Amino acid sequence: MRLLAVVSKLTGVSTTVESSAVTLNAPSIVKLSVAREEISQLTRINQDLVVTLHSGETITIKNFYVTNDLGASQLVLAENDGTLWWVENPQAGLHFEQIADINELLVTSGASHEAGGAVWPWVLAGAVAAGGIAAIASSGGGDSHHHSDGDNPPPDNTNPDGNPPDNSNPGGSNPNGNTPGSSNPVDTTPPLAPGNLLISADGKTVSGEAEAGSTITIKDPSGNVVGEGKADSDGKFSIDLTAPQLSGEQLTVTATDNAGNTGPSATIDAPNIPLPDTPAITAAIDDAAPLTGTLSNNQFTNDNTPTLEGTGSAGTVIHIYANGQEIGSTTVDASGNWHFAITSALADGENHFTAIATNVKGESSESARFTLTIDTLSPMPHALN
């Protein structure tokens, strides 16, 4: 949200709010606390001005393009050092003119035949009695002209045929075909950015909260849509991604309401799953009599179903290979150790074992080779340490 100061051209009263949207009740000077370089674009949507920042934040000024005898609304940017920049014509792009004070803009352009091209009275006076301002501000549905005296008679609106005018459409139609004050105004207010974002540990699902019924779009860093869904009636959503996001990607999440207004984006970082540590086969356990115990690499054994032991990254799946063929898998425990009991008898002779660690992204690393020579025929094939 940004700080906005709204000075009504009707009353001269300044109102300051901190918001992402403001509604004008009459042509006004809108002073927005934003630096020029922050602005990405200015967009007209019906009678509203939408200011989009490079950060993705939007500020909507409703009724900015509604005009009357007081003229049109004007936009001024206020930078941190107090410098003021008037946006000459928001529809023509980002063209700025430095001004010393917003009172410079409170000079009539000649559109009001009664103001005589002069500075508004409250600018000349410097201040207006509170009661006078209140009277103007509360004039409600009356006309918006400033009468310099009481001598000007009201205009004669009688038709040439002597009948009173037809007031069935007193306000006419807006350029977009909508009647001012219509009971069905166009919704141009974008939803807020989605919040409470979470991504599952496996990188497959994004959940969060947004405007109820809004469409949620999730994009990867390249701008590709990787997930889309709807917020439920409570505003909650959970969306499956087209592919797991597991390399620390920053995902962008936006909400679009049923009127087609897209709000500012929010971001969430996917888990960053590293390459698994290289596993190791550290020993084999011989439990076949007559000699049992722990075997190291390149030893003999009469146990053709030994248990292999090793180390790796906690939680990593270890695939065990014997002579190039996978014979099973196990998982590294919280202490970084694993055990694998061979259940199918190995053939006599040299048997070469490797362990391959695989993470959830399918990336793997392989251990050094561990060799055992199986001899089930000799009465005393080896001596254990």
HUVEN-V506339 format. One record per pair of residues at least 6 apart in sequence whose ideal C-beta (glycine too) atoms are under 7 Angstrom apart, sorted by the first residue. I is the first residue (numbers start at 1). J is the second residue. D is the distance in whole Angstrom. If there is no record, write none. Layout:
I:J:D + I:J:D
This chain:
1:18:5 + 1:19:5 + 1:20:5 + 2:32:6 + 2:33:5 + 2:34:6 + 2:59:6 + 3:16:7 + 3:18:5 + 3:33:4 + 4:17:5 + 4:19:7 + 4:22:5 + 4:30:6 + 4:31:7 + 4:32:6 + 5:14:6 + 5:16:5 + 5:31:4 + 6:14:7 + 6:15:5 + 6:22:6 + 6:24:7 + 6:28:5 + 6:30:6 + 7:14:5 + 7:28:6 + 7:29:4 + 7:102:6 + 8:26:5 + 8:28:5 + 9:26:6 + 9:27:5 + 9:28:6 + 9:70:4 + 9:71:7 + 9:106:7 + 10:26:4 + 10:70:6 + 10:136:6 + 10:144:6 + 11:133:5 + 11:136:5 + 11:137:5 + 12:120:6 + 12:122:3 + 12:128:6 + 12:133:7 + 13:133:6 + 13:137:6 + 20:58:7 + 20:59:6 + 20:60:7 + 21:60:4 + 21:62:7 + 21:189:6 + 22:61:6 + 22:62:7 + 23:62:4 + 23:63:6 + 24:61:7 + 24:62:6 + 24:63:4 + 24:64:6 + 24:73:6 + 26:70:6 + 26:144:7 + 27:67:6 + 27:68:6 + 27:70:5 + 27:71:5 + 27:72:6 + 27:73:5 + 28:73:5 + 29:74:5 + 29:76:6 + 29:102:5 + 29:105:5 + 29:106:7 + 30:61:6 + 30:73:6 + 30:75:5 + 30:76:7 + 31:76:5 + 31:78:5 + 31:102:6 + 32:51:7 + 32:59:7 + 32:75:7 + 32:77:6 + 32:78:7 + 33:78:5 + 34:53:7 + 34:77:5 + 35:79:5 + 35:80:7 + 36:77:6 + 36:85:6 + 36:96:6 + 38:53:5 + 38:54:6 + 39:51:6 + 39:53:6 + 39:94:6 + 40:52:5 + 40:53:6 + 40:54:5 + 41:52:5 + 42:49:7 + 42:51:6 + 42:90:4 + 42:94:7 + 43:50:5 + 43:52:7 + 44:65:6 + 44:91:6 + 45:188:5 + 46:176:5 + 46:186:5 + 46:188:6 + 47:63:6 + 47:64:7 + 47:65:5 + 47:66:5 + 47:174:6 + 48:60:6 + 48:61:6 + 48:62:5 + 48:63:7 + 48:64:6 + 48:188:5 + 49:61:5 + 49:64:4 + 49:65:7 + 49:75:7 + 49:90:6 + 50:58:6 + 50:60:5 + 51:58:7 + 51:59:4 + 52:58:5 + 56:264:5 + 56:265:5 + 57:264:5 + 58:190:6 + 58:264:6 + 60:188:7 + 60:189:6 + 60:190:7 + 64:73:5 + 68:144:5 + 69:111:6 + 69:112:5 + 69:144:6 + 69:145:6 + 70:112:7 + 70:144:6 + 71:108:7 + 71:109:5 + 71:111:5 + 74:86:7 + 74:105:5 + 75:87:4 + 75:90:6 + 76:84:6 + 76:85:7 + 76:86:5 + 76:102:6 + 77:85:4 + 77:87:7 + 78:84:6 + 83:98:7 + 84:98:7 + 84:99:5 + 84:102:7 + 85:96:4 + 85:97:7 + 85:98:6 + 86:96:7 + 86:97:5 + 86:99:5 + 86:105:7 + 87:96:6 + 88:95:5 + 88:97:6 + 89:95:7 + 103:123:5 + 106:119:6 + 106:120:5 + 106:123:5 + 107:119:5 + 108:115:4 + 108:117:6 + 108:118:7 + 110:117:5 + 112:145:7 + 112:146:7 + 114:145:5 + 114:146:6 + 114:147:6 + 114:148:6 + 115:146:6 + 122:128:5 + 157:165:5 + 158:164:7 + 159:165:6 + 169:179:7 + 171:179:6 + 171:180:4 + 171:181:6 + 173:179:5 + 174:180:6 + 178:186:7 + 187:259:4 + 187:261:7 + 188:261:6 + 189:261:6 + 190:261:4 + 190:262:6 + 190:263:4 + 191:210:6 + 191:211:4 + 191:214:5 + 191:255:4 + 191:257:5 + 191:261:7 + 191:263:4 + 192:211:7 + 192:263:6 + 193:263:6 + 193:264:4 + 193:265:6 + 193:266:4 + 194:208:5 + 194:209:7 + 194:210:4 + 194:216:6 + 194:253:5 + 194:255:5 + 194:266:5 + 195:208:6 + 195:209:5 + 195:266:7 + 196:208:5 + 196:209:5 + 197:206:7 + 197:208:4 + 197:253:6 + 197:266:6 + 197:268:4 + 198:207:5 + 198:208:7 + 199:206:5 + 199:268:6 + 199:270:6 + 199:271:7 + 201:271:6 + 202:244:6 + 202:360:6 + 203:244:4 + 203:245:4 + 203:246:4 + 203:270:5 + 203:271:6 + 204:240:6 + 204:241:6 + 204:244:5 + 205:238:6 + 205:239:7 + 205:240:6 + 205:241:7 + 206:218:6 + 206:227:6 + 206:239:5 + 206:241:7 + 206:251:7 + 206:253:7 + 206:268:7 + 207:237:6 + 207:238:4 + 208:237:6 + 208:253:7 + 209:235:5 + 209:236:6 + 210:216:6 + 210:231:5 + 210:235:6 + 210:237:6 + 210:255:4 + 211:231:6 + 211:235:6 + 211:255:6 + 211:257:6 + 212:231:6 + 212:233:5 + 212:234:7 + 212:235:5 + 213:230:7 + 213:231:6 + 213:258:6 + 214:231:5 + 214:255:4 + 214:256:6 + 214:257:5 + 215:228:7 + 215:230:6 + 215:256:5 + 216:228:7 + 216:229:5 + 216:230:7 + 216:231:6 + 216:237:5 + 216:239:6 + 216:253:6 + 216:255:6 + 217:225:6 + 217:228:5 + 217:254:5 + 217:256:7 + 218:226:6 + 218:227:4 + 218:228:7 + 218:239:6 + 218:241:7 + 218:251:6 + 218:253:5 + 219:225:6 + 219:226:7 + 219:251:7 + 219:252:5 + 220:226:5 + 220:249:6 + 220:251:6 + 221:249:6 + 221:250:6 + 226:241:5 + 226:242:5 + 226:243:7 + 226:245:7 + 227:239:4 + 227:240:7 + 227:241:5 + 227:242:6 + 228:239:7 + 229:237:6 + 229:239:4 + 230:237:7 + 231:237:5 + 231:255:7 + 245:251:6 + 245:270:4 + 246:270:6 + 246:271:6 + 246:273:5 + 246:360:6 + 246:361:5 + 247:270:7 + 247:272:6 + 248:269:6 + 248:270:6 + 248:272:3 + 249:270:5 + 250:267:5 + 250:269:5 + 251:267:7 + 251:268:5 + 251:270:6 + 252:265:5 + 252:267:6 + 253:265:6 + 253:266:5 + 253:268:7 + 254:262:6 + 254:263:6 + 254:265:5 + 255:263:5 + 256:262:4 + 273:359:5 + 273:360:6 + 273:361:5 + 275:359:7 + 275:363:5 + 275:365:6 + 276:312:7 + 276:313:5 + 276:316:5 + 276:357:4 + 276:358:7 + 276:359:5 + 276:363:7 + 276:364:7 + 276:365:5 + 277:312:6 + 277:313:4 + 277:357:7 + 278:365:5 + 278:367:6 + 279:310:6 + 279:311:7 + 279:312:4 + 279:318:6 + 279:355:4 + 279:357:4 + 279:367:5 + 280:310:5 + 280:311:5 + 280:367:5 + 280:368:7 + 281:308:6 + 281:310:5 + 281:353:6 + 281:355:5 + 281:367:6 + 281:370:4 + 282:309:6 + 282:310:5 + 282:311:6 + 283:294:5 + 283:295:6 + 283:296:6 + 283:309:5 + 284:295:4 + 284:306:4 + 284:307:7 + 284:308:5 + 284:372:6 + 285:294:6 + 285:306:6 + 285:307:4 + 285:309:7 + 286:292:5 + 286:293:6 + 286:295:5 + 286:301:5 + 286:303:4 + 286:306:6 + 286:384:7 + 287:303:6 + 288:302:5 + 288:303:4 + 291:384:5 + 293:384:4 + 295:301:6 + 295:306:7 + 295:372:6 + 297:370:5 + 297:371:6 + 298:371:5 + 299:372:6 + 299:382:6 + 300:373:5 + 300:375:6 + 300:381:5 + 300:382:3 + 301:372:6 + 301:374:6 + 301:382:6 + 302:375:6 + 302:376:5 + 302:381:5 + 304:345:4 + 304:346:5 + 304:374:5 + 304:376:6 + 305:342:5 + 305:343:6 + 305:345:6 + 306:342:6 + 306:372:7 + 307:339:6 + 307:340:7 + 307:341:5 + 307:342:7 + 308:320:7 + 308:340:5 + 308:342:7 + 308:353:6 + 309:339:5 + 310:338:5 + 310:355:6 + 310:367:7 + 311:336:5 + 311:337:6 + 312:318:6 + 312:332:4 + 312:336:7 + 312:338:6 + 312:357:5 + 313:332:6 + 313:357:7 + 314:332:5 + 314:333:7 + 314:334:5 + 314:336:5 + 315:331:7 + 315:332:6 + 316:332:5 + 316:357:5 + 316:359:6 + 317:329:6 + 317:331:6 + 317:358:5 + 318:329:6 + 318:330:5 + 318:331:7 + 318:332:6 + 318:338:5 + 318:355:5 + 318:357:6 + 319:326:6 + 319:329:5 + 319:356:5 + 319:358:6 + 320:326:7 + 320:327:6 + 320:328:5 + 320:329:6 + 320:340:5 + 320:353:7 + 320:355:6 + 321:327:7 + 321:353:7 + 321:354:5 + 321:356:7 + 322:346:7 + 322:351:6 + 322:353:6 + 323:351:6 + 323:352:6 + 327:342:7 + 327:344:7 + 328:340:6 + 330:338:5 + 330:339:7 + 330:340:5 + 331:338:7 + 332:338:5 + 346:374:5 + 347:374:7 + 348:374:5 + 348:375:6 + 348:376:6 + 348:377:7 + 349:373:7 + 349:374:6 + 350:371:6 + 350:373:5 + 351:372:5 + 351:374:6 + 352:369:5 + 352:371:5 + 353:370:5 + 354:366:6 + 354:367:6 + 354:369:6 + 355:367:4 + 356:364:5 + 356:366:5 + 357:364:6 + 357:365:5 + 358:364:4 + 375:381:4
